[in-house]
């Protein structure tokens, strides 16, 4: 985000509306995920969230991803429509996050760990793209503006959460492929931690998205009063 607000465009309802819709999307998504996790489940530690996508609650799972994707897209659209002078790379990465979530929500999943279908592979690729996109945006913005006198705290937190996202994505990847190649995690004691690593990854990225939205809201307020 270009936080040198001298000459920045006048604040309008556009960014505020986008941020509001984004918060609604996040809220709906979290609520639906809570519904999913309120059901009996073999093991949140060793079973991925996407396991819900092939059972009787598959529609709840789908709409949780779609709600988050739509909310993120509304946030992005509000910022772009406002012509906010933020990093183009960061906004592109937020777009990848939004699009990846929407595709992962609507594409049917593979029903077993050994079956591989085109749609199932696209679902997995879309999810990976989303999980890569948001941490990259956080790292870009965090590095570029960490020294800003007013918003440096947001930038530093954004960078740390971006790094956390990459670390958890790596851990999740090792665990995920360990389901097909057990030798990858033979060194790890106990059950495969694919479920807990994915959940930590999702929580970290949701927190990062909230930080970016809060950061943007503060910027629009700052510009509005100058």
ChimeraX attribute file (.defattr): number of C-alpha atoms within 10 A of each C-alpha:
attribute: neighborCount
match mode: 1-to-1
recipient: residues
	/A:1	21
	/A:2	14
	/A:3	20
	/A:4	11
	/A:5	15
	/A:6	8
	/A:7	7
	/A:8	13
	/A:9	14
	/A:10	14
	/A:11	17
	/A:12	14
	/A:13	11
	/A:14	18
	/A:15	25
	/A:16	20
	/A:17	16
	/A:18	25
	/A:19	27
	/A:20	18
	/A:21	20
	/A:22	26
	/A:23	21
	/A:24	17
	/A:25	24
	/A:26	23
	/A:27	16
	/A:28	19
	/A:29	23
	/A:30	18
	/A:31	13
	/A:32	19
	/A:33	18
	/A:34	12
	/A:35	13
	/A:36	18
	/A:37	13
	/A:38	9
	/A:39	10
	/A:40	8
	/A:41	11
	/A:42	8
	/A:43	12
	/A:44	18
	/A:45	16
	/A:46	19
	/A:47	21
	/A:48	19
	/A:49	19
	/A:50	19
	/A:51	18
	/A:52	20
	/A:53	19
	/A:54	15
	/A:55	11
	/A:56	9
	/A:57	14
	/A:58	18
	/A:59	14
	/A:60	18
	/A:61	24
	/A:62	23
	/A:63	18
	/A:64	25
	/A:65	27
	/A:66	24
	/A:67	24
	/A:68	26
	/A:69	28
	/A:70	20
	/A:71	25
	/A:72	29
	/A:73	25
	/A:74	23
	/A:75	29
	/A:76	22
	/A:77	19
	/A:78	23
	/A:79	22
	/A:80	17
	/A:81	12
	/A:82	19
	/A:83	14
	/A:84	22
	/A:85	15
	/A:86	15
	/A:87	15
	/A:88	13
	/A:89	14
	/A:90	20
	/A:91	21
	/A:92	16
	/A:93	23
	/A:94	25
	/A:95	22
	/A:96	23
	/A:97	28
	/A:98	28
	/A:99	22
	/A:100	26
	/A:101	28
	/A:102	26
	/A:103	22
	/A:104	26
	/A:105	27
	/A:106	16
	/A:107	17
	/A:108	19
	/A:109	23
	/A:110	20
	/A:111	15
	/A:112	9
	/A:113	10
	/A:114	9
	/A:115	10
	/A:116	12
	/A:117	13
	/A:118	11
	/A:119	16
	/A:120	17
	/A:121	16
	/A:122	17
	/A:123	23
	/A:124	18
	/A:125	15
	/A:126	23
	/A:127	22
	/A:128	17
	/A:129	19
	/A:130	25
	/A:131	24
	/A:132	21
	/A:133	26
	/A:134	29
	/A:135	29
	/A:136	23
	/A:137	27
	/A:138	30
	/A:139	22
	/A:140	21
	/A:141	25
	/A:142	24
	/A:143	15
	/A:144	18
	/A:145	22
	/A:146	18
	/A:147	13
	/A:148	15
	/A:149	9
	/A:150	11
	/A:151	17
	/A:152	17
	/A:153	16
	/A:154	22
	/A:155	25
	/A:156	21
	/A:157	18
	/A:158	30
	/A:159	25
	/A:160	17
	/A:161	24
	/A:162	26
	/A:163	17
	/A:164	18
	/A:165	27
	/A:166	20
	/A:167	14
	/A:168	22
	/A:169	21
	/A:170	14
	/A:171	17
	/A:172	22
	/A:173	15
	/A:174	19
	/A:175	24
	/A:176	24
	/A:177	15
	/A:178	17
	/A:179	17
	/A:180	11
	/A:181	12
	/A:182	14
	/A:183	11
	/A:184	14
	/A:185	18
	/A:186	12
	/A:187	8
	/A:188	11
	/A:189	8
	/A:190	9
	/A:191	12
	/A:192	20
	/A:193	24
	/A:194	23
	/A:195	21
	/A:196	21
	/A:197	26
	/A:198	25
	/A:199	18
	/A:200	16
	/A:201	21
	/A:202	17
	/A:203	14
	/A:204	20
	/A:205	26
	/A:206	17
	/A:207	13
	/A:208	25
	/A:209	24
	/A:210	17
	/A:211	18
	/A:212	23
	/A:213	22
	/A:214	14
	/A:215	17
	/A:216	22
	/A:217	16
	/A:218	13
	/A:219	19
	/A:220	21
	/A:221	12
	/A:222	13
	/A:223	18
	/A:224	12
	/A:225	8
	/A:226	8
